[in-house]
């Protein structure tokens, strides 16, 4: 992927009023957290939208460039959106130091058509859509790609069975189910279960 750079500006004032004024000017409040200290910044909303399209939901390092020309390698930590319009209202970034290991959440994606789907009427369910990894910045994968071709109904892929990437270790419970192939009736039952409740019984 190309070297991604996005320009930012420093914020001299913070708070709700200041953030509202920034958004009215077409800018998004940004907080940058890192070993050199935390910074209050802002970014043009169109520039951030273009960056988001280039990243396309992947875990990707990029550089922010301040008005003084300083560049800092960063990673998106959190994006907040308006509940109704879905417009981005705030962004948290994490500074990434060269040569220092980081822990980051990487999106899970699947490839292939599973045996369970093709021959047994099953469905692929991504149980966990992101997993935590630890690695040097240069080894950070954009995504965790799982081949589900041989997966049958009732089978699953656990975290300890995820693909190996150079210099990357997975953080957390190795027995955690990441992807499962479930019967269609099981999926229907799950979707019909009210949130926080149990499936109704006859």
RODO-2510 file (C-alpha; in nm, 4 decimals, decimal comma):
residues 202
     n   res          X          Y          Z
     1     x     0,0000     0,0000     0,0000
     2     x     0,1170     0,3542    -0,0746
     3     x     0,2646     0,5676     0,2009
     4     x    -0,0404     0,7437     0,3471
     5     x    -0,0088     1,0985     0,4816
     6     x    -0,2833     1,3231     0,6185
     7     x    -0,2404     1,6864     0,7261
     8     x    -0,3539     1,7968     1,0724
     9     x    -0,3626     2,1213     1,2671
    10     x    -0,3056     2,1874     1,6356
    11     x    -0,6008     2,2858     1,8528
    12     x    -0,5374     2,5655     2,0977
    13     x    -0,8716     2,5229     2,2745
    14     x    -1,0662     2,2104     2,3651
    15     x    -1,4129     2,1372     2,4949
    16     x    -1,7635     2,0963     2,3566
    17     x    -1,7954     2,4511     2,2260
    18     x    -1,4613     2,4406     2,0496
    19     x    -1,5380     2,0986     1,8965
    20     x    -1,8761     2,2190     1,7697
    21     x    -1,7141     2,5220     1,6065
    22     x    -1,4532     2,3021     1,4399
    23     x    -1,7178     2,0718     1,2940
    24     x    -1,9068     2,3722     1,1568
    25     x    -1,5849     2,4643     0,9738
    26     x    -1,5637     2,1197     0,8168
    27     x    -1,2994     1,9842     1,0503
    28     x    -1,2952     1,6892     1,2924
    29     x    -1,1446     1,7071     1,6436
    30     x    -0,8580     1,4598     1,6876
    31     x    -0,6693     1,3378     1,9947
    32     x    -0,3250     1,1842     1,9416
    33     x    -0,1958     0,9632     2,2230
    34     x     0,1643     0,8528     2,2422
    35     x     0,4970     0,8321     2,4269
    36     x     0,5838     1,1924     2,3399
    37     x     0,2631     1,3143     2,5056
    38     x    -0,0987     1,3645     2,4124
    39     x    -0,1958     1,6255     2,1546
    40     x    -0,5207     1,7972     2,0560
    41     x    -0,5460     1,8257     1,6785
    42     x    -0,7995     1,8580     1,3990
    43     x    -0,8288     1,7181     1,0473
    44     x    -1,0291     1,8203     0,7425
    45     x    -1,3333     1,5925     0,7209
    46     x    -1,2927     1,5391     0,3445
    47     x    -0,9264     1,4407     0,3900
    48     x    -1,0216     1,1952     0,6629
    49     x    -1,2998     1,0485     0,4479
    50     x    -1,0484     0,9887     0,1665
    51     x    -0,8040     0,8278     0,4086
    52     x    -1,0784     0,5999     0,5408
    53     x    -1,1637     0,4896     0,1859
    54     x    -0,7990     0,4056     0,1156
    55     x    -0,7708     0,2072     0,4376
    56     x    -1,1062     0,0402     0,3636
    57     x    -1,1600    -0,1025     0,7111
    58     x    -0,8095    -0,2475     0,7389
    59     x    -0,5615    -0,1927     1,0197
    60     x    -0,3118     0,0355     0,8487
    61     x    -0,0317     0,2631     0,9621
    62     x    -0,0161     0,6146     0,8178
    63     x     0,1546     0,9452     0,8920
    64     x     0,0031     1,2667     1,0156
    65     x     0,1746     1,5903     0,9134
    66     x     0,1454     1,9005     1,1331
    67     x     0,1493     2,2588     1,0112
    68     x     0,5223     2,2725     1,1027
    69     x     0,6005     1,9813     0,8698
    70     x     0,6530     1,7295     1,1495
    71     x     0,5393     1,3783     1,0636
    72     x     0,4219     1,1219     1,3172
    73     x     0,3398     0,7610     1,2342
    74     x    -0,0062     0,6771     1,3657
    75     x    -0,2809     0,4213     1,3897
    76     x    -0,6553     0,4839     1,4228
    77     x    -0,7645     0,3851     1,7727
    78     x    -1,1292     0,4923     1,7734
    79     x    -1,3710     0,6748     1,5467
    80     x    -1,6846     0,8303     1,6939
    81     x    -1,9880     0,9006     1,4749
    82     x    -2,3165     1,0831     1,5061
    83     x    -2,5803     0,8213     1,5869
    84     x    -2,8214     0,9532     1,3244
    85     x    -2,6162     1,1030     1,0398
    86     x    -2,3178     0,8654     1,0856
    87     x    -2,0875     1,1623     1,0261
    88     x    -1,7511     1,1313     1,2005
    89     x    -1,7497     1,3558     1,5078
    90     x    -1,4190     1,2648     1,6760
    91     x    -1,1093     1,0548     1,6097
    92     x    -0,8543     0,9076     1,8501
    93     x    -0,5118     0,8252     1,7054
    94     x    -0,2214     0,6363     1,8614
    95     x     0,1379     0,7346     1,7925
    96     x     0,3486     0,4411     1,6757
    97     x     0,7217     0,4541     1,7519
    98     x     0,9602     0,2859     1,5097
    99     x     1,1139    -0,0342     1,6441
   100     x     0,8766    -0,0597     1,9420
   101     x     0,6226    -0,3433     1,9610
   102     x     0,2582    -0,2458     1,9604
   103     x    -0,0677    -0,4218     2,0430
   104     x    -0,3406    -0,3561     1,7880
   105     x    -0,6776    -0,4975     1,6846
   106     x    -0,6849    -0,6357     1,3313
   107     x    -1,0010    -0,7100     1,1336
   108     x    -1,0918    -1,0737     1,0551
   109     x    -1,1970    -1,1702     0,7030
   110     x    -1,2732    -1,5064     0,5436
   111     x    -1,1954    -1,6491     0,2007
   112     x    -1,3239    -1,9505     0,0100
   113     x    -1,6590    -2,1276     0,0059
   114     x    -1,6800    -2,3754     0,2912
   115     x    -1,7861    -2,7359     0,2467
   116     x    -2,0535    -2,6763     0,5105
   117     x    -2,2090    -2,3948     0,3077
   118     x    -2,1773    -2,5629    -0,0305
   119     x    -2,2844    -2,9162     0,0626
   120     x    -2,4566    -2,9076     0,4018
   121     x    -2,6751    -2,5962     0,3878
   122     x    -2,4724    -2,4200     0,6550
   123     x    -2,3730    -2,0582     0,7043
   124     x    -2,0394    -1,8992     0,7953
   125     x    -2,0565    -1,6866     1,1092
   126     x    -1,7739    -1,4495     1,2032
   127     x    -1,8024    -1,4681     1,5822
   128     x    -1,5197    -1,2219     1,6519
   129     x    -1,4603    -0,9579     1,3855
   130     x    -1,1284    -0,8303     1,5256
   131     x    -0,8420    -0,9986     1,7099
   132     x    -0,5601    -0,8464     1,9144
   133     x    -0,2054    -0,8939     1,7877
   134     x     0,1358    -0,7882     1,9146
   135     x     0,4214    -0,7084     1,6767
   136     x     0,6628    -0,4473     1,5494
   137     x     0,4918    -0,1824     1,3344
   138     x     0,6563    -0,3138     1,0157
   139     x     0,4987    -0,6570     1,0730
   140     x     0,1445    -0,5340     1,1398
   141     x    -0,0967    -0,7227     0,9099
   142     x    -0,3756    -0,5238     0,7439
   143     x    -0,6192    -0,8095     0,8094
   144     x    -0,6351    -1,1685     0,9339
   145     x    -0,7467    -1,3807     0,6393
   146     x    -0,9011    -1,7194     0,7262
   147     x    -0,9507    -1,9907     0,4647
   148     x    -1,2824    -2,1613     0,5457
   149     x    -1,2897    -2,3968     0,2446
   150     x    -1,2692    -2,7188     0,4508
   151     x    -1,4988    -2,6032     0,7300
   152     x    -1,8040    -2,8272     0,7859
   153     x    -2,1229    -2,7558     0,9798
   154     x    -2,0457    -2,7740     1,3514
   155     x    -1,6774    -2,6929     1,3046
   156     x    -1,5042    -2,3697     1,4019
   157     x    -1,1709    -2,1894     1,3872
   158     x    -1,0146    -2,0933     1,7212
   159     x    -0,7677    -1,8143     1,7815
   160     x    -0,4802    -2,0633     1,8231
   161     x    -0,5583    -2,1922     1,4722
   162     x    -0,5360    -1,8543     1,3000
   163     x    -0,2813    -1,8056     1,0190
   164     x     0,0789    -1,7376     1,1187
   165     x     0,2318    -1,4052     1,0164
   166     x     0,5992    -1,3181     1,0456
   167     x     0,6762    -1,1450     1,3735
   168     x     0,3113    -1,1475     1,4851
   169     x     0,1694    -1,3098     1,7985
   170     x    -0,1954    -1,3253     1,8974
   171     x    -0,3016    -1,1824     2,2327
   172     x    -0,5702    -1,3471     2,4454
   173     x    -0,7452    -1,6820     2,4781
   174     x    -0,6245    -1,9336     2,2197
   175     x    -0,9488    -2,1305     2,2554
   176     x    -1,1644    -1,8328     2,1604
   177     x    -1,3909    -1,9178     1,8641
   178     x    -1,3310    -1,6709     1,5802
   179     x    -1,5262    -1,8220     1,2895
   180     x    -1,7845    -2,1019     1,2881
   181     x    -1,9871    -2,2916     1,0317
   182     x    -2,3379    -2,3290     1,1706
   183     x    -2,6536    -2,4961     1,0451
   184     x    -2,9096    -2,2624     0,8915
   185     x    -3,1630    -2,3527     1,1625
   186     x    -2,9134    -2,2556     1,4316
   187     x    -2,8542    -1,9193     1,2666
   188     x    -3,2296    -1,8574     1,2374
   189     x    -3,2686    -1,9361     1,6075
   190     x    -2,9904    -1,6903     1,6969
   191     x    -3,1412    -1,4117     1,4883
   192     x    -3,4841    -1,4692     1,6444
   193     x    -3,3501    -1,4460     1,9992
   194     x    -3,4315    -1,1063     2,1573
   195     x    -3,1254    -0,9126     2,2677
   196     x    -3,0326    -1,0060     2,6228
   197     x    -3,2920    -1,2865     2,6288
   198     x    -3,3238    -1,6538     2,5512
   199     x    -3,4834    -1,8258     2,2570
   200     x    -3,8479    -1,9107     2,3153
   201     x    -3,9270    -2,2796     2,3673
   202     x    -4,2375    -2,4644     2,2537
***
